[in-house]
Amino acid sequence: MGAWDIIVTLCDLEIIIRHEKELQTYVDRRAHRVDYCQEFMAEWRRLTKGQSMVCLNGSGGGFYHQDEKKGKYKLWTWEKFKTHKGCYSYFYGTCDTEGCSRGKCPQ
């Protein structure tokens, strides 16, 4: 028996933001094992609960895409999100939230 008989369930993260009739979609770089997505969702809930603003950071978003169902939207690849409570990042060591409590979060 080799790796051919092992089934691994994967997930893909997508964050959709609708603000003032504008649609922004943040996608992930790749599929992950389900436990990673569960950890992401737990951190999302913990860090965003009770917050009036969430800052999302990512690459892309330079132009609009068109979709039959979504309509016009900007597509980003997410890198991190942060609130006054803290930060969660795809890349280790890239969460710098110093100054966020004063409303001046670094990029």
C-alpha positions as CSV (number, residue, x, y, z in Angstrom):
1,M,0.0,0.0,0.0
2,G,1.3,3.4,-1.0
3,A,0.2,7.0,-1.0
4,W,-2.3,6.3,-3.7
5,D,-4.8,5.0,-1.2
6,I,-4.7,8.0,1.3
7,I,-7.5,10.5,0.9
8,V,-6.8,14.0,2.4
9,T,-9.7,16.4,2.6
10,L,-8.7,19.9,1.6
11,C,-10.3,23.4,1.9
12,D,-9.9,26.7,0.1
13,L,-10.3,30.1,1.8
14,E,-12.2,33.0,0.2
15,I,-13.2,36.2,1.9
16,I,-15.8,38.3,0.1
17,I,-16.3,42.0,1.0
18,R,-19.2,44.0,-0.1
19,H,-18.9,47.7,0.8
20,E,-20.8,50.6,-0.8
21,K,-21.7,48.5,-3.9
22,E,-18.1,47.4,-4.5
23,L,-17.2,43.8,-4.3
24,Q,-13.7,42.7,-3.3
25,T,-12.7,39.0,-3.2
26,Y,-9.7,37.7,-1.3
27,V,-8.6,34.2,-2.3
28,D,-5.9,31.9,-0.9
29,R,-2.7,30.8,-2.6
30,R,-3.5,27.1,-2.5
31,A,-5.7,24.5,-0.9
32,H,-5.0,23.5,2.7
33,R,-5.8,20.6,5.0
34,V,-9.1,21.2,6.8
35,D,-7.4,21.8,10.2
36,Y,-5.7,24.9,8.8
37,C,-9.0,26.4,7.6
38,Q,-10.6,25.6,11.0
39,E,-7.7,27.4,12.7
40,F,-8.1,30.3,10.3
41,M,-11.9,30.6,11.1
42,A,-11.3,30.4,14.8
43,E,-8.8,33.2,14.6
44,W,-11.1,35.2,12.3
45,R,-13.9,34.9,14.8
46,R,-11.7,35.7,17.8
47,L,-10.0,38.8,16.2
48,T,-13.0,40.3,14.5
49,K,-15.7,39.7,17.2
50,G,-16.9,43.1,18.3
51,Q,-14.6,45.0,16.0
52,S,-16.0,47.8,13.8
53,M,-13.2,47.5,11.2
54,V,-11.0,44.7,9.8
55,C,-8.0,45.5,7.7
56,L,-7.2,43.0,4.9
57,N,-3.9,43.0,3.2
58,G,-3.0,41.2,0.0
59,S,-1.5,41.4,-3.5
60,G,-3.4,42.1,-6.7
61,G,-6.6,44.1,-6.9
62,G,-5.2,46.3,-9.6
63,F,-8.1,45.9,-12.0
64,Y,-11.7,44.7,-12.1
65,H,-12.8,41.2,-13.2
66,Q,-16.3,40.4,-14.5
67,D,-18.3,37.4,-13.5
68,E,-21.9,36.3,-14.6
69,K,-22.9,35.7,-11.0
70,K,-20.7,38.1,-9.0
71,G,-20.7,41.0,-11.4
72,K,-17.7,43.4,-11.3
73,Y,-15.2,42.7,-8.6
74,K,-11.5,43.1,-7.6
75,L,-9.5,39.9,-7.0
76,W,-6.8,39.8,-4.3
77,T,-4.6,37.1,-2.8
78,W,-4.9,37.5,0.9
79,E,-1.7,37.8,3.0
80,K,-3.0,38.9,6.4
81,F,-5.9,40.5,8.3
82,K,-5.7,42.6,11.4
83,T,-7.9,44.4,13.9
84,H,-7.2,46.3,17.2
85,K,-7.2,42.8,18.8
86,G,-4.3,41.5,16.7
87,C,-3.2,40.0,13.4
88,Y,-3.3,36.7,11.5
89,S,-0.9,36.2,8.6
90,Y,-0.3,33.6,5.9
91,F,3.4,34.3,6.2
92,Y,5.2,33.8,9.5
93,G,6.5,36.9,11.2
94,T,4.7,39.5,9.0
95,C,2.1,40.7,11.6
96,D,3.1,44.1,12.8
97,T,0.2,45.7,14.7
98,E,2.2,48.4,16.6
99,G,0.3,51.6,16.3
100,C,-3.1,50.0,15.4
101,S,-4.7,51.2,18.6
102,R,-4.1,54.7,17.5
103,G,-5.7,54.0,14.1
104,K,-2.4,53.9,12.2
105,C,-1.8,50.2,11.3
106,P,1.4,49.6,9.3
107,Q,1.1,47.9,5.9
